[in-house]
Amino acid sequence: MGKGLPLESAAANIGNKTRRISKESKVNIILFIFLMVLIFISLIIGKYYISPIQVLNSIVSKILREDLNMPEEIYTVIFNIRLPRIFAGLLIGAGLGTAGVAYQGMFKNPMVSPDILGASSGAAFGAALGILYSFSIFGIQIMSFLFGITAVVITYMISEKICKHGDSTLILILSGMLISTLFSSLVSLIKYVADPYSKLPDITFWLMGSLSSINKSDLYIIALPILSGIILIMLVRWKLNIMAFGEEEAMAMGVETKNLRIVVIAASTIIISSSVSVSGLIGWVGLIIPHFARILVGSNYKYLIPTSILAGGSYLILVDNIARNIASTEIPIGILTSIIGAPFFLYLMVNIKRGWV
């Protein structure tokens, strides 16, 4: 009987693990179904209403390449306006959620967001500079992307230069705050010298964040870098689990923590810079989505990252639907994510007692 107890305990543990995996899988299946339903609803609603039957017929017509005598304007609204916008929201939301959860795990800090190293501020400066000098839309996007990467490279170089003595993680965060403040100040300088009747309104509106101007070309531009960044983080997610034990313990287990930090920062920077280059500044997504995902599936990154991808994409599509339908004039999505995100995060701080790493 004494030998039977360990076997019974092991069987119970296996049973509990199976039930846990089953629960987490069900959560992600539910989120995926919710995302599909949300995409379908997003194709229906808007200033130009399209019935569910018309949406289905249009999609079937495109897939089967059959003429179902649908009005041309319906094809235009669905495939040239709404679908690119929906998929852009899905990519950006999923990317920001992934970058946020990776940064929080790597820095072991629940208050960390994807722009902690200055990527968003650098990208904002690049876009503002491009608008000031009347660059084309593509030129503005390239400027935004390059300056977002440049800001993070400067942050990392500063931290490497001075972290020989001290906490490298803390120095990296402090360097990011410094660079972020610098580029934010430069954005303010550009706004001050910009023409108040032409350039300044464009810069201000862009900084508020919006998906309204996204088209197929923008979708092609951001799809590859954002998906590449997400895949990179997915490939190292098991190492983020080990990082939860601390950097020294992770190194003892064979994890090259410096290389891991470089991979996570590079992947996240590509995601953030690509997102900001086409949508402007959209805050709070990368901060609150990881916490929401932890409530659903816990802190195992094997499940946490896929859940953050689904939750982030769904959240941004949902908020974008509110932004374009709640009023006669479309509300910048960055304003709504802040209005929704701040109270939600406050609720988490007050009520959620469970661990986050």
C-alpha positions in Angstrom: 0.0 0.0 0.0 2.9 2.3 0.8 4.1 1.9 -2.8 0.7 2.5 -4.2 0.4 6.0 -2.8 3.0 7.6 -5.1 1.5 5.9 -8.1 -1.9 7.2 -7.2 -0.5 10.6 -6.6 1.3 10.6 -10.0 -1.9 9.5 -11.7 -3.8 12.3 -10.0 -1.2 14.8 -11.1 -1.4 13.5 -14.7 -5.2 13.8 -14.5 -5.0 17.3 -13.2 -2.5 18.3 -15.9 -4.8 16.8 -18.6 -7.8 18.8 -17.2 -5.7 22.0 -17.1 -4.6 21.6 -20.7 -8.2 20.8 -21.7 -9.4 24.0 -20.0 -6.8 26.1 -21.6 -7.5 24.6 -25.0 -11.2 25.3 -24.6 -10.4 28.9 -23.7 -8.5 29.4 -26.9 -11.1 27.6 -29.0 -13.8 29.9 -27.6 -11.6 33.0 -28.3 -11.0 31.8 -31.8 -14.7 31.3 -32.4 -15.4 34.7 -30.9 -12.8 36.2 -33.2 -14.4 34.7 -36.3 -17.9 35.9 -35.3 -16.5 39.3 -34.6 -14.9 39.5 -38.0 -18.1 38.5 -39.6 -20.1 41.2 -37.6 -17.5 43.8 -38.5 -18.1 43.1 -42.2 -21.8 43.8 -41.6 -21.9 46.9 -39.5 -20.9 50.4 -40.5 -22.2 53.6 -42.0 -23.0 51.5 -45.1 -25.0 48.5 -43.8 -24.5 45.2 -45.5 -26.8 42.3 -44.7 -25.3 38.9 -43.5 -26.6 37.2 -46.6 -24.9 39.8 -48.8 -21.7 39.3 -46.9 -21.8 35.5 -47.3 -22.7 35.7 -51.0 -19.9 38.2 -51.6 -17.3 35.9 -49.9 -18.6 32.8 -51.7 -18.6 34.7 -55.0 -14.9 35.7 -54.5 -13.9 32.2 -53.4 -15.7 30.3 -56.2 -15.2 33.1 -58.7 -18.9 33.0 -59.6 -21.0 36.0 -60.5 -23.9 36.1 -58.0 -25.1 39.5 -59.3 -24.0 41.4 -56.3 -23.8 45.2 -56.5 -20.2 46.4 -57.2 -20.3 48.8 -54.2 -20.7 45.9 -51.8 -17.6 44.2 -53.2 -15.7 47.5 -52.8 -16.8 48.1 -49.2 -16.1 44.5 -48.1 -12.9 43.8 -49.9 -11.3 47.2 -50.3 -12.3 48.9 -47.1 -13.5 46.7 -44.3 -11.5 43.5 -44.8 -8.1 45.3 -44.9 -9.0 47.3 -41.9 -10.2 44.2 -40.0 -7.1 42.2 -40.8 -4.9 45.2 -39.9 -6.6 45.5 -36.5 -6.2 41.7 -36.0 -2.4 41.9 -36.9 -1.7 45.0 -34.8 -3.8 43.8 -31.8 -2.2 40.3 -31.9 1.3 41.8 -32.3 1.0 44.3 -29.5 -0.5 41.6 -27.2 2.4 39.3 -28.0 5.0 42.0 -27.5 3.5 43.0 -24.2 3.4 39.6 -22.8 7.0 38.9 -23.9 8.3 42.1 -22.4 6.4 41.5 -19.1 7.9 38.0 -18.9 11.4 39.0 -19.8 11.5 42.0 -17.5 9.5 40.2 -14.8 7.4 43.3 -14.3 3.6 43.5 -14.7 3.8 47.3 -15.4 5.9 46.9 -18.6 4.3 47.7 -21.9 5.7 47.2 -25.5 6.8 50.9 -25.7 9.0 50.7 -22.6 12.2 50.9 -24.7 11.2 53.9 -26.8 9.9 52.2 -30.0 6.6 54.0 -30.1 8.1 57.4 -29.3 10.8 56.9 -32.0 8.2 55.8 -34.6 6.0 58.7 -33.7 8.9 61.1 -34.2 9.7 59.5 -37.6 6.1 59.9 -38.8 5.9 63.5 -37.5 9.1 64.4 -39.3 7.8 62.8 -42.5 4.6 64.7 -42.3 6.5 68.0 -41.6 8.5 67.6 -44.7 5.5 66.5 -46.8 6.7 62.9 -47.5 4.4 60.5 -49.3 2.4 58.0 -47.2 4.9 55.3 -47.9 7.7 57.6 -47.0 6.1 58.5 -43.7 5.6 54.8 -42.9 9.3 54.1 -43.7 10.4 57.0 -41.6 8.3 55.8 -38.7 9.5 52.2 -38.9 13.2 53.2 -39.1 13.1 55.6 -36.2 11.2 53.1 -34.1 14.0 50.6 -34.6 16.6 53.4 -34.2 15.2 54.4 -30.8 15.4 50.8 -29.4 18.9 50.3 -30.8 20.1 53.5 -29.1 18.4 52.3 -25.8 20.1 49.0 -26.0 23.5 50.5 -26.8 23.3 52.8 -23.8 22.4 50.0 -21.5 25.2 47.8 -22.8 27.6 50.7 -22.3 26.8 51.3 -18.6 25.4 48.0 -17.3 28.8 46.4 -16.6 28.1 47.2 -12.9 24.5 47.0 -11.8 21.2 45.5 -12.7 21.1 45.2 -16.5 17.3 44.9 -16.7 16.8 48.1 -14.6 19.4 50.0 -16.6 17.7 48.9 -19.9 14.3 50.1 -18.7 15.8 53.4 -17.4 17.5 53.9 -20.8 14.3 53.2 -22.6 12.5 55.8 -20.5 15.2 58.3 -21.3 15.1 57.7 -25.0 11.3 57.7 -25.0 11.2 61.1 -23.2 13.8 62.5 -25.7 11.8 61.4 -28.8 8.5 62.6 -27.2 10.1 66.0 -26.7 11.3 66.0 -30.3 7.7 65.3 -31.4 6.5 68.2 -29.3 9.2 70.4 -31.0 7.9 69.3 -34.5 4.4 70.1 -33.5 5.5 73.6 -32.3 7.2 74.5 -35.6 4.7 72.8 -37.9 2.2 74.9 -39.9 -0.9 75.2 -37.7 -3.3 75.0 -40.6 -1.9 72.1 -42.6 0.8 70.0 -40.9 -0.1 70.3 -37.3 -3.7 68.8 -37.7 -2.2 65.9 -39.6 0.4 65.2 -37.0 -2.0 65.5 -34.1 -4.6 63.2 -35.8 -1.9 60.6 -36.6 -0.6 60.6 -33.0 -4.2 59.8 -31.8 -4.1 56.4 -33.6 -6.6 55.2 -36.2 -7.2 52.4 -38.6 -9.4 54.5 -40.9 -6.9 55.1 -43.6 -5.5 51.6 -43.8 -5.8 49.9 -47.2 -4.5 46.7 -48.9 -1.1 48.2 -49.5 -0.7 49.0 -45.8 -1.7 45.4 -45.0 0.9 44.0 -47.3 3.5 46.2 -45.7 2.9 45.2 -42.1 1.9 41.6 -42.5 5.3 40.1 -42.9 7.2 42.0 -40.2 4.4 41.5 -37.6 3.9 37.8 -38.3 7.7 37.3 -38.3 7.9 39.0 -34.9 5.1 36.9 -33.5 6.6 33.7 -34.8 10.0 34.5 -33.3 8.4 35.1 -29.8 6.4 31.9 -30.2 9.6 29.9 -30.8 11.2 31.1 -27.6 8.1 31.0 -25.4 9.4 28.0 -23.4 12.5 30.0 -22.4 10.3 32.8 -21.1 8.8 30.2 -18.7 12.4 29.5 -17.4 13.1 33.3 -17.1 10.3 33.4 -14.5 12.7 31.7 -12.0 15.2 34.5 -12.4 18.1 35.3 -14.7 20.7 33.4 -12.7 18.5 30.3 -12.5 17.7 30.5 -16.2 21.4 30.6 -17.0 22.0 27.6 -14.8 19.4 25.7 -16.8 21.3 26.5 -20.0 19.3 29.5 -21.3 21.4 32.2 -22.9 19.6 35.1 -21.3 21.4 37.8 -23.2 20.6 36.2 -26.6 17.0 35.7 -25.4 16.7 39.3 -24.5 18.1 40.4 -27.9 15.6 38.1 -29.7 12.6 39.3 -27.7 13.6 43.0 -28.1 14.2 42.6 -31.8 10.9 40.8 -32.5 8.9 43.2 -30.3 10.5 46.2 -31.9 9.7 45.0 -35.4 6.1 44.5 -34.3 5.7 47.8 -32.6 7.5 49.9 -35.3 5.4 48.2 -38.1 2.2 48.8 -36.2 2.8 52.4 -35.3 4.0 53.2 -38.9 0.5 52.5 -40.3 -1.9 53.1 -37.4 -0.3 55.8 -35.3 0.0 55.4 -31.5 -2.5 52.9 -30.0 -1.8 52.5 -26.3 -2.7 50.1 -23.5 -3.2 47.1 -25.7 0.2 45.6 -24.9 -0.3 46.4 -21.2 -3.8 45.1 -20.4 -4.2 42.2 -22.9 -1.4 40.1 -21.2 -3.1 40.5 -17.8 -6.5 39.5 -19.3 -4.9 36.5 -20.9 -3.3 35.4 -17.6 -6.7 35.5 -15.9 -8.0 33.1 -18.6 -5.1 30.6 -18.9 -2.6 31.3 -16.2 1.1 32.1 -16.6 2.4 29.2 -18.7 3.7 30.9 -21.9 2.9 27.8 -23.9 -0.7 28.9 -23.7 -0.4 32.5 -22.6 1.1 33.8 -25.9 -1.5 32.1 -28.2 -4.2 33.5 -25.8 -2.7 37.0 -26.0 -2.7 36.8 -29.8 -6.3 35.9 -30.0 -7.4 38.3 -27.2 -5.3 41.2 -28.6 -6.7 40.8 -32.2 -10.3 40.5 -30.9 -9.9 43.5 -28.6 -8.6 45.9 -31.2 -11.2 44.8 -33.8 -13.9 45.3 -31.2 -12.7 48.7 -30.2 -12.3 49.7 -33.8 -16.0 48.8 -34.4 -16.9 51.1 -31.5 -14.7 53.8 -32.9 -16.3 53.8 -36.3 -20.0 53.3 -35.2 -20.5 55.0 -31.9 -20.7 58.6 -33.3 -21.4 60.3 -36.5 -17.7 61.1 -36.8 -15.2 58.4 -36.3 -13.3 58.5 -33.0 -9.5 57.9 -33.1 -9.0 54.4 -31.8 -6.0 55.4 -29.6 -8.4 57.6 -27.5 -10.8 54.7 -26.9 -8.1 52.2 -26.0 -6.9 54.6 -23.3 -10.4 55.3 -22.0 -11.2 51.5 -21.8 -7.7 50.4 -20.8 -7.0 52.7 -17.8 -10.1 51.7 -15.7 -9.7 48.0 -16.6 -6.1 48.1 -15.5 -7.1 49.8 -12.3 -9.6 47.1 -11.7 -6.9 44.5 -12.2 -4.6 46.2 -9.7 -7.3 46.4 -7.1 -8.9 43.0 -7.4 -6.5 40.5 -9.0 -4.3 38.9 -6.4 -2.8 36.0 -8.4 0.8 35.9 -9.6 1.6 37.2 -13.0 4.9 35.5 -13.9 
